[in-house]
């Protein structure tokens, strides 16, 4: 029973371990949100098979002890979905260094966080591109 409560508490707390922020490249642009599971993840620009426009930069930060790469990408994917993106292209994911991990908690501002950035994109509606 105690283990079940711990698993439940962890399931509720983990999604909040990654924080995201986004910078719209055109602040006047507004797009309807999409379902996060519909946002495709690409590792490089060369992997994107359709013509697209970049709509936002999405940054994420998460504690290295409570997150992994999957959590980071999922959080950025969810944020991009809120912005109306069809896909995200990974710019970078960065692990904290050993020194950052060792100093975490000993110095003010010494956080050992994972960080990442993606470019949120929307398909340009052309022949052959996915229909919305």
DSSP file (Angstrom, degrees, kcal/mol; ACC not computed):
  #  RESIDUE AA STRUCTURE BP1 BP2  ACC     N-H-->O    O-->H-N    N-H-->O    O-->H-N    TCO  KAPPA ALPHA  PHI   PSI    X-CA   Y-CA   Z-CA
    1    1 A X     >        0   0    0      0, 0.0     4,-2.1     0, 0.0     5,-0.2   0.000 360.0 360.0 360.0 -45.4    0.0    0.0    0.0
    2    2 A X  H  >  +     0   0    0      1,-0.2     4,-2.0     2,-0.2     5,-0.1   0.903 360.0  50.6 -62.4 -40.6    2.8    2.4    0.9
    3    3 A X  H  > S+     0   0    0      1,-0.2     4,-2.4     2,-0.2    -1,-0.2   0.892 107.9  53.3 -63.6 -40.0    4.6    1.6   -2.3
    4    4 A X  H  > S+     0   0    0      1,-0.2     4,-2.2     2,-0.2    -1,-0.2   0.899 108.2  50.0 -62.8 -41.2    1.4    2.3   -4.3
    5    5 A X  H  X S+     0   0    0     -4,-2.1     4,-2.7     2,-0.2    -1,-0.2   0.906 110.0  51.0 -63.3 -40.7    1.0    5.7   -2.7
    6    6 A X  H  X S+     0   0    0     -4,-2.0     4,-2.6     2,-0.2    -2,-0.2   0.914 110.0  49.0 -63.7 -43.5    4.6    6.5   -3.5
    7    7 A X  H  X S+     0   0    0     -4,-2.4     4,-2.3     2,-0.2    -1,-0.2   0.909 112.4  49.0 -62.0 -42.5    4.1    5.6   -7.2
    8    8 A X  H  X S+     0   0    0     -4,-2.2     4,-1.6     2,-0.2    -2,-0.2   0.920 111.7  48.3 -63.6 -45.2    1.0    7.7   -7.4
    9    9 A X  H  X S+     0   0    0     -4,-2.7     4,-2.3     1,-0.2    -2,-0.2   0.921 112.2  49.5 -62.0 -44.1    2.7   10.7   -5.8
   10   10 A X  H  X S+     0   0    0     -4,-2.6     4,-2.7     1,-0.2    -1,-0.2   0.898 107.8  53.8 -62.5 -40.8    5.6   10.3   -8.2
   11   11 A X  H  X S+     0   0    0     -4,-2.3     4,-0.6     1,-0.2    -1,-0.2   0.849 112.5  44.7 -63.3 -33.3    3.3   10.1  -11.2
   12   12 A X  H  < S+     0   0    0     -4,-1.6     4,-0.3    -5,-0.2    -1,-0.2   0.869 118.2  42.6 -77.3 -37.9    1.7   13.4  -10.1
   13   13 A X  H >< S+     0   0    0     -4,-2.3     3,-1.2     1,-0.2     4,-0.2   0.841  98.8  70.3 -80.7 -34.3    4.9   15.2   -9.4
   14   14 A X  H >< S+     0   0    0     -4,-2.7     3,-2.2     1,-0.3     4,-0.3   0.860  90.2  58.2 -59.1 -42.0    7.1   14.2  -12.3
   15   15 A X  G >< S+     0   0    0     -4,-0.6     3,-0.7     1,-0.3    -1,-0.3   0.814 104.0  55.5 -59.4 -25.6    5.3   16.1  -15.1
   16   16 A X  G <  S+     0   0    0     -3,-1.2    -1,-0.3    -4,-0.3    -2,-0.2   0.455  85.2  84.3 -83.6  -0.1    6.0   19.3  -13.1
   17   17 A X  G <  S+     0   0    0     -3,-2.2    46,-0.8    -4,-0.2     2,-0.5   0.616  82.5  64.3 -80.1 -11.8    9.8   18.7  -13.0
   18   18 A X  E <   -A   62   0A   0     -3,-0.7     2,-0.4    -4,-0.3    44,-0.2  -0.951  68.6-162.4-113.5 127.0   10.4   20.2  -16.4
   19   19 A X  E     -A   61   0A   0     42,-3.0    42,-2.2    -2,-0.5     2,-0.3  -0.860   9.4-168.9-106.1 144.8    9.7   23.9  -17.0
   20   20 A X  E     -A   60   0A   0     -2,-0.4     2,-0.3    40,-0.2    40,-0.2  -0.916  11.1-176.5-128.3 155.5    9.3   25.3  -20.5
   21   21 A X  E     -A   59   0A   0     38,-2.0    38,-2.9    -2,-0.3     2,-0.4  -0.978  12.0-152.6-144.6 156.1    9.2   28.7  -22.0
   22   22 A X  E     -A   58   0A   0     -2,-0.3     2,-0.6    36,-0.2    36,-0.2  -0.967   9.5-154.9-133.8 145.5    8.6   29.8  -25.6
   23   23 A X  E     -A   57   0A   0     34,-2.6    34,-2.1    -2,-0.4     2,-0.3  -0.960  20.6-141.8-118.1 110.2    9.6   32.7  -27.8
   24   24 A X  E     -A   56   0A   0     -2,-0.6     3,-0.3    32,-0.2    32,-0.3  -0.556   4.2-147.9 -70.1 131.6    7.2   33.2  -30.7
   25   25 A X  S    S+     0   0    0     30,-2.5     2,-0.5     1,-0.3    -1,-0.2   0.809  96.1  33.2 -73.5 -29.1    9.2   34.3  -33.7
   26   26 A X  S >  S-     0   0    0     29,-0.6     3,-2.2     1,-0.1    -1,-0.3  -0.895  75.9-163.6-123.2  99.7    6.3   36.4  -34.9
   27   27 A X  T 3  S+     0   0    0     -2,-0.5    -1,-0.1    -3,-0.3    -2,-0.1   0.686  87.9  59.0 -59.9 -17.8    4.5   37.7  -31.8
   28   28 A X  T 3  S+     0   0    0     -3,-0.1    -1,-0.3     2,-0.0     2,-0.2   0.667  85.7  98.2 -82.7 -16.3    1.4   38.6  -33.9
   29   29 A X    <   +     0   0    0     -3,-2.2     2,-0.4    26,-0.1    -3,-0.1  -0.524  47.9 178.0 -78.8 136.4    1.0   35.0  -35.1
   30   30 A X        -     0   0    0     -2,-0.2     2,-0.3    54,-0.0    54,-0.1  -0.993   2.5-176.6-138.2 130.4   -1.6   32.8  -33.3
   31   31 A X        -     0   0    0     -2,-0.4     2,-0.1    52,-0.4    54,-0.1  -0.920  33.9-100.8-125.9 150.9   -2.4   29.3  -34.2
   32   32 A X        -     0   0    0     -2,-0.3    51,-0.0    52,-0.1    -2,-0.0  -0.458  47.4-105.2 -69.0 142.2   -5.0   26.9  -32.8
   33   33 A X        -     0   0    0     -2,-0.1     2,-0.3    49,-0.1    49,-0.2  -0.232  34.3-153.3 -63.8 157.0   -3.5   24.3  -30.4
   34   34 A X        -     0   0    0     47,-2.1     2,-0.3    51,-0.1    50,-0.1  -0.805  31.0 -84.1-123.5 167.5   -3.0   20.7  -31.5
   35   35 A X    >   -     0   0    0     -2,-0.3     3,-2.1     1,-0.1     4,-0.4  -0.567  36.3-130.1 -71.7 133.3   -2.9   17.4  -29.6
   36   36 A X  G >  S+     0   0    0      1,-0.3     3,-1.5    -2,-0.3    -1,-0.1   0.844 107.2  59.9 -54.3 -35.6    0.6   16.8  -28.2
   37   37 A X  G 3  S+     0   0    0      1,-0.3    -1,-0.3    41,-0.0    -2,-0.0   0.678  99.2  58.9 -69.3 -14.4    0.7   13.3  -29.6
   38   38 A X  G <  S+     0   0    0     -3,-2.1     2,-0.7     2,-0.1    -1,-0.3   0.547  81.3  99.3 -88.0  -8.6    0.2   14.8  -33.1
   39   39 A X  S <  S-     0   0    0     -3,-1.5    48,-0.3    -4,-0.4     2,-0.2  -0.714  70.3-143.2 -83.1 116.9    3.4   16.9  -32.8
   40   40 A X  E     -b   87   0A   0     46,-2.1    48,-2.7    -2,-0.7     2,-0.5  -0.556   6.1-139.2 -81.9 142.7    6.2   15.0  -34.7
   41   41 A X  E     -b   88   0A   0     -2,-0.2     2,-0.4    46,-0.2    48,-0.2  -0.910  19.2-174.1-106.8 124.2    9.7   15.0  -33.3
   42   42 A X  E     -b   89   0A   0     46,-2.8    48,-2.6    -2,-0.5     3,-0.1  -0.930  20.4-152.3-116.0 142.1   12.6   15.4  -35.7
   43   43 A X  S    S+     0   0    0     -2,-0.4     2,-0.3    46,-0.2    -1,-0.1   0.800  80.5  12.9 -81.6 -30.5   16.3   15.2  -34.7
   44   44 A X  S >  S-     0   0    0      1,-0.1     3,-1.0    45,-0.1     4,-0.4  -0.947  74.5-113.0-141.8 161.9   17.6   17.4  -37.5
   45   45 A X  G >  S+     0   0    0     -2,-0.3     3,-1.3     1,-0.2    -1,-0.1   0.842 115.3  63.0 -61.3 -33.8   16.2   19.9  -40.1
   46   46 A X  G 3  S+     0   0    0      1,-0.3    -1,-0.2     3,-0.0     0, 0.0   0.725  95.0  61.1 -66.5 -20.7   17.3   17.5  -42.8
   47   47 A X  G <  S+     0   0    0     -3,-1.0     2,-0.5     2,-0.0    -1,-0.3   0.673  78.3 101.8 -77.6 -18.0   14.8   14.9  -41.4
   48   48 A X    <   -     0   0    0     -3,-1.3     4,-0.1    -4,-0.4    41,-0.0  -0.558  55.2-166.3 -74.1 118.7   11.8   17.1  -42.0
   49   49 A X        +     0   0    0     -2,-0.5     2,-0.3     2,-0.1    -1,-0.2   0.556  62.4  57.7 -85.7  -6.5   10.1   15.8  -45.2
   50   50 A X  S    S-     0   0    0     79,-0.0     2,-0.2     1,-0.0    78,-0.0  -0.793  90.9 -95.3-122.3 161.8    7.8   18.8  -45.8
   51   51 A X        +     0   0    0     -2,-0.3    73,-2.4    73,-0.2     2,-0.3  -0.569  56.0 172.0 -70.8 138.6    8.2   22.6  -46.4
   52   52 A X  E     - C   0 123A   0     71,-0.3     2,-0.4    -2,-0.2    71,-0.2  -0.921  32.3-133.7-145.1 167.0    7.7   24.4  -43.0
   53   53 A X  E     - C   0 122A   0     69,-2.6    69,-2.3    -2,-0.3     2,-0.4  -0.988  26.9-123.9-123.1 138.9    7.9   27.7  -41.2
   54   54 A X  E     + C   0 121A   0     -2,-0.4    67,-0.2    67,-0.2     3,-0.1  -0.670  32.1 172.4 -78.6 129.4    9.5   28.1  -37.9
   55   55 A X  E     +     0   0A   0     65,-3.1   -30,-2.5    -2,-0.4   -29,-0.6   0.673  55.6   0.9-112.6 -22.8    7.1   29.6  -35.4
   56   56 A X  E     -AC  24 120A   0     64,-1.4    64,-2.8   -32,-0.3     2,-0.5  -0.997  52.3-126.9-161.6 156.5    8.8   29.5  -32.0
   57   57 A X  E     -AC  23 119A   0    -34,-2.1   -34,-2.6    -2,-0.3     2,-0.5  -0.954  29.9-161.9-103.4 128.6   11.8   28.6  -30.0
   58   58 A X  E     -AC  22 118A   0     60,-2.7    60,-2.3    -2,-0.5     2,-0.3  -0.960   5.0-168.4-117.0 123.2   10.9   26.4  -27.0
   59   59 A X  E     -AC  21 117A   0    -38,-2.9   -38,-2.0    -2,-0.5     2,-0.3  -0.816   2.4-169.1-107.6 149.2   13.3   26.0  -24.1
   60   60 A X  E     -AC  20 116A   0     56,-2.3    56,-2.0    -2,-0.3     2,-0.3  -0.979   7.0-172.5-137.3 151.9   13.1   23.5  -21.3
   61   61 A X  E     +AC  19 115A   0    -42,-2.2   -42,-3.0    -2,-0.3     2,-0.3  -0.994  11.4 167.1-143.2 135.5   14.9   23.0  -18.0
   62   62 A X  E     -AC  18 114A   0     52,-2.1    52,-3.6    -2,-0.3   -44,-0.2  -0.996  41.7 -98.2-151.3 145.9   14.6   20.1  -15.6
   63   63 A X  E >>  - C   0 113A   0    -46,-0.8     4,-1.3    -2,-0.3     3,-1.1  -0.399  31.1-134.5 -62.0 132.0   16.5   18.7  -12.6
   64   64 A X  T 34 S+     0   0    0     48,-1.9    -1,-0.1     1,-0.3    49,-0.1   0.756 102.7  55.2 -63.8 -24.7   18.9   16.0  -13.6
   65   65 A X  T 34 S+     0   0    0     47,-0.2    -1,-0.3     1,-0.2    48,-0.1   0.730 117.1  33.7 -79.9 -21.3   17.8   13.7  -10.7
   66   66 A X  T <4 S+     0   0    0     -3,-1.1     2,-0.3   -49,-0.1    -2,-0.2   0.472 115.7  51.2-114.2  -4.9   14.1   13.8  -11.6
   67   67 A X     <  -     0   0    0     -4,-1.3     2,-0.3    -5,-0.1    -5,-0.0  -0.853  52.7-168.8-130.5 164.6   14.1   14.0  -15.4
   68   68 A X     >  -     0   0    0     -2,-0.3     4,-2.0    46,-0.0     5,-0.2  -0.812  49.2 -84.1-137.3-176.4   15.6   12.3  -18.5
   69   69 A X  H  > S+     0   0    0     -2,-0.3     4,-2.7     1,-0.2     5,-0.2   0.876 126.4  56.0 -60.6 -37.9   15.8   13.2  -22.1
   70   70 A X  H  > S+     0   0    0      1,-0.2     4,-2.7     2,-0.2    -1,-0.2   0.923 106.9  49.3 -60.6 -45.1   12.3   11.7  -22.8
   71   71 A X  H  > S+     0   0    0      1,-0.2     4,-2.3     2,-0.2    -1,-0.2   0.908 111.7  49.9 -60.5 -41.8   10.8   14.0  -20.1
   72   72 A X  H  X S+     0   0    0     -4,-2.0     4,-2.1     2,-0.2    -2,-0.2   0.943 113.2  44.2 -63.2 -48.6   12.5   17.0  -21.7
   73   73 A X  H  X S+     0   0    0     -4,-2.7     4,-2.5     1,-0.2    -2,-0.2   0.903 113.2  51.4 -65.9 -40.8   11.4   16.3  -25.2
   74   74 A X  H  X S+     0   0    0     -4,-2.7     4,-2.4    -5,-0.2    -1,-0.2   0.903 109.6  50.0 -63.0 -40.7    7.8   15.5  -24.1
   75   75 A X  H  X S+     0   0    0     -4,-2.3     4,-2.1    -5,-0.2    -1,-0.2   0.912 113.2  45.6 -64.2 -42.2    7.6   18.8  -22.2
   76   76 A X  H  X S+     0   0    0     -4,-2.1     4,-2.4     2,-0.2    -2,-0.2   0.865 111.6  53.2 -69.2 -35.0    8.8   20.7  -25.2
   77   77 A X  H  X S+     0   0    0     -4,-2.5     4,-2.2     2,-0.2    -2,-0.2   0.913 109.2  48.8 -63.5 -43.6    6.4   18.8  -27.5
   78   78 A X  H  X S+     0   0    0     -4,-2.4     4,-1.8     2,-0.2    -2,-0.2   0.904 111.7  48.8 -64.2 -41.2    3.5   19.7  -25.2
   79   79 A X  H  X S+     0   0    0     -4,-2.1     4,-1.2     1,-0.2    -2,-0.2   0.917 110.9  50.3 -65.1 -42.1    4.5   23.4  -25.2
   80   80 A X  H  <>S+     0   0    0     -4,-2.4     5,-2.5     1,-0.2     4,-0.5   0.878 107.0  55.2 -62.6 -37.9    4.8   23.4  -29.0
   81   81 A X  H ><5S+     0   0    0     -4,-2.2   -47,-2.1     1,-0.2     3,-1.2   0.895 103.6  54.6 -62.2 -40.5    1.4   21.7  -29.3
   82   82 A X  H 3<5S+     0   0    0     -4,-1.8    -1,-0.2     1,-0.3    -2,-0.2   0.832 107.8  51.0 -60.4 -31.4   -0.1   24.6  -27.2
   83   83 A X  T 3<5S-     0   0    0     -4,-1.2   -52,-0.4    -3,-0.3    -1,-0.3   0.535 122.5-106.2 -85.1  -7.1    1.4   27.0  -29.8
   84   84 A X  T < 5 +     0   0    0     -3,-1.2    -3,-0.2    -4,-0.5     2,-0.2   0.696  62.3 160.0  91.5  20.4   -0.1   25.2  -32.7
   85   85 A X      < -     0   0    0     -5,-2.5    37,-0.2     1,-0.1    -1,-0.2  -0.474  35.7-156.7 -77.6 147.1    3.1   23.5  -34.0
   86   86 A X  S    S-     0   0    0     35,-2.6   -46,-2.1     1,-0.2     2,-0.3   0.695  76.6  -5.3 -88.8 -24.1    2.9   20.5  -36.3
   87   87 A X  E     -bD  40 121A   0     34,-1.7    34,-2.8   -48,-0.3     2,-0.4  -0.965  60.5-131.9-158.9 168.3    6.4   19.3  -35.3
   88   88 A X  E     -bD  41 120A   0    -48,-2.7   -46,-2.8    -2,-0.3     2,-0.5  -0.979  10.7-150.9-129.5 147.7    9.5   20.1  -33.4
   89   89 A X  E     -bD  42 119A   0     30,-2.1    30,-2.4    -2,-0.4     2,-0.3  -0.980  26.0-122.3-118.3 122.1   13.1   20.0  -34.5
   90   90 A X  E     + D   0 118A   0    -48,-2.6    28,-0.2    -2,-0.5   -45,-0.1  -0.442  31.0 175.1 -66.6 125.1   15.7   19.3  -31.8
   91   91 A X  E     -     0   0A   0     26,-2.5     2,-0.3     1,-0.3    27,-0.2   0.864  63.9 -32.5 -91.9 -52.9   18.3   22.0  -31.5
   92   92 A X  E     - D   0 117A   0     25,-1.7    25,-2.6     2,-0.0     2,-0.4  -0.969  40.4-156.5-165.5 152.8   20.2   20.7  -28.5
   93   93 A X  E     - D   0 116A   0     -2,-0.3     2,-0.5    23,-0.2    23,-0.2  -0.996  22.3-162.6-128.6 133.5   19.9   18.8  -25.2
   94   94 A X  E     - D   0 115A   0     21,-3.6    21,-2.1    -2,-0.4     2,-0.3  -0.970   7.8-151.1-127.1 129.3   22.5   19.5  -22.6
   95   95 A X        -     0   0    0     -2,-0.5    19,-0.1    19,-0.2     2,-0.1  -0.670  32.7-104.1 -89.5 148.2   23.4   17.4  -19.6
   96   96 A X        -     0   0    0     -2,-0.3    16,-0.1    16,-0.1    -1,-0.1  -0.443  40.6-112.5 -69.0 148.8   24.8   19.1  -16.5
   97   97 A X     >  -     0   0    0      1,-0.1     4,-2.2    -2,-0.1     5,-0.2  -0.274  24.8-107.0 -74.9 166.5   28.6   18.5  -16.0
   98   98 A X  H  > S+     0   0    0      1,-0.2     4,-2.4     2,-0.2     5,-0.1   0.865 122.0  53.3 -60.9 -37.0   30.0   16.5  -13.2
   99   99 A X  H  > S+     0   0    0      2,-0.2     4,-2.5     1,-0.2    -1,-0.2   0.921 107.5  50.4 -65.7 -43.7   31.2   19.7  -11.5
  100  100 A X  H  > S+     0   0    0      1,-0.2     4,-1.1     2,-0.2    -2,-0.2   0.912 112.0  48.3 -60.1 -41.9   27.7   21.2  -11.7
  101  101 A X  H  < S+     0   0    0     -4,-2.2     3,-0.3     1,-0.2    -1,-0.2   0.910 112.6  48.3 -64.0 -42.0   26.3   18.0  -10.1
  102  102 A X  H  < S+     0   0    0     -4,-2.4    -2,-0.2     1,-0.2    -1,-0.2   0.866 116.1  43.0 -66.6 -36.8   29.0   18.0   -7.4
  103  103 A X  H >X S+     0   0    0     -4,-2.5     3,-2.6    -5,-0.1     4,-1.2   0.592  82.8 125.2 -86.7 -10.6   28.4   21.7   -6.6
  104  104 A X  T 3< S+     0   0    0     -4,-1.1     7,-0.2     1,-0.3     4,-0.1  -0.241  83.4   7.7 -54.3 128.9   24.6   21.5   -6.7
  105  105 A X  T 34 S+     0   0    0      5,-1.2    -1,-0.3     2,-0.4     6,-0.1   0.246 114.0  82.5  85.4 -13.4   23.1   22.8   -3.5
  106  106 A X  T <4 S+     0   0    0     -3,-2.6     2,-0.4     4,-0.2    -2,-0.2   0.793  92.8  39.8 -93.0 -29.7   26.4   24.0   -2.1
  107  107 A X  S >< S-     0   0    0     -4,-1.2     3,-2.1     3,-0.2    -2,-0.4  -0.921  95.5 -99.9-118.6 144.8   26.5   27.4   -3.9
  108  108 A X  T 3  S+     0   0    0     -2,-0.4     3,-0.1     1,-0.3    -2,-0.0  -0.420 110.4  11.2 -60.8 128.7   23.7   29.8   -4.5
  109  109 A X  T 3  S+     0   0    0      1,-0.2     2,-1.5    -2,-0.2    -1,-0.3   0.484  87.5 133.7  82.1   2.1   22.4   29.3   -8.1
  110  110 A X    <   +     0   0    0     -3,-2.1    -5,-1.2    -7,-0.2     2,-0.4  -0.647  29.0 164.7 -88.2  86.0   24.4   26.1   -8.6
  111  111 A X        -     0   0    0     -2,-1.5     2,-1.2    -7,-0.2   -10,-0.1  -0.867  36.0-146.0-104.3 134.4   21.7   24.0  -10.2
  112  112 A X        +     0   0    0     -2,-0.4   -48,-1.9   -11,-0.1     2,-0.3  -0.703  42.4 161.5 -96.4  82.2   22.5   20.8  -12.0
  113  113 A X  E     -C   63   0A   0     -2,-1.2     2,-0.3   -50,-0.2   -50,-0.2  -0.774  41.9-128.5-107.3 146.1   19.8   21.0  -14.6
  114  114 A X  E     -C   62   0A   0    -52,-3.6   -52,-2.1    -2,-0.3     2,-0.3  -0.664  33.2-167.4 -77.8 146.7   19.2   19.4  -18.0
  115  115 A X  E     +CD  61  94A   0    -21,-2.1   -21,-3.6    -2,-0.3     2,-0.3  -0.974  11.2 168.4-136.6 152.6   18.5   22.0  -20.6
  116  116 A X  E     -CD  60  93A   0    -56,-2.0   -56,-2.3    -2,-0.3     2,-0.3  -0.993  16.5-157.2-158.2 162.8   17.2   21.8  -24.1
  117  117 A X  E     +CD  59  92A   0    -25,-2.6   -26,-2.5    -2,-0.3   -25,-1.7  -0.997   9.3 179.8-145.0 141.1   15.8   23.8  -27.0
  118  118 A X  E     -CD  58  90A   0    -60,-2.3   -60,-2.7    -2,-0.3     2,-0.6  -0.926  27.8-124.7-130.9 160.4   13.7   22.9  -30.0
  119  119 A X  E     -CD  57  89A   0    -30,-2.4   -30,-2.1    -2,-0.3     2,-0.4  -0.944  24.7-142.2-103.2 122.6   12.3   24.9  -32.9
  120  120 A X  E     -CD  56  88A   0    -64,-2.8   -65,-3.1    -2,-0.6   -64,-1.4  -0.720  26.7-172.5 -84.5 132.3    8.5   24.6  -33.2
  121  121 A X  E     -CD  54  87A   0    -34,-2.8   -35,-2.6    -2,-0.4   -34,-1.7  -0.884  19.3-154.0-128.8 156.9    7.4   24.4  -36.8
  122  122 A X  E     -C   53   0A   0    -69,-2.3   -69,-2.6    -2,-0.3     2,-0.2  -0.974  31.9-107.4-125.6 143.6    4.2   24.4  -38.9
  123  123 A X  E     -C   52   0A   0     -2,-0.4     2,-0.6   -71,-0.2   -71,-0.3  -0.451  25.2-129.6 -67.8 137.9    3.7   22.9  -42.3
  124  124 A X        -     0   0    0    -73,-2.4     2,-1.1    -2,-0.2   -73,-0.2  -0.811  33.8-114.3 -82.7 125.4    3.5   25.3  -45.2
  125  125 A X        +     0   0    0     -2,-0.6     2,-0.3     3,-0.1     6,-0.1  -0.484  62.1 138.7 -72.3 101.2    0.3   24.1  -47.0
  126  126 A X    >   -     0   0    0     -2,-1.1     3,-2.0   -75,-0.1     2,-0.2  -0.832  64.6 -67.4-130.9 170.6    1.6   22.9  -50.3
  127  127 A X  T 3  S+     0   0    0     -2,-0.3     3,-0.1     1,-0.3    -2,-0.0  -0.442 124.0  18.7 -60.2 126.4    0.8   19.9  -52.5
  128  128 A X  T 3  S+     0   0    0      1,-0.4    -1,-0.3    -2,-0.2     2,-0.2   0.219  95.3 118.6  95.5 -14.7    1.9   16.8  -50.7
  129  129 A X  S <  S-     0   0    0     -3,-2.0    -1,-0.4     1,-0.1    -4,-0.0  -0.524  77.7 -88.0 -82.2 155.7    2.1   18.4  -47.2
  130  130 A X        -     0   0    0     -2,-0.2     2,-0.3    -3,-0.1    -1,-0.1  -0.308  43.4-123.8 -60.6 142.3   -0.1   17.0  -44.4
  131  131 A X              0   0    0      1,-0.1    -1,-0.1    -3,-0.1    -6,-0.0  -0.668 360.0 360.0 -87.8 143.0   -3.5   18.6  -44.2
  132  132 A X              0   0    0     -2,-0.3    -1,-0.1    -9,-0.1    -2,-0.1   0.431 360.0 360.0 -87.9 360.0   -4.7   20.1  -41.0
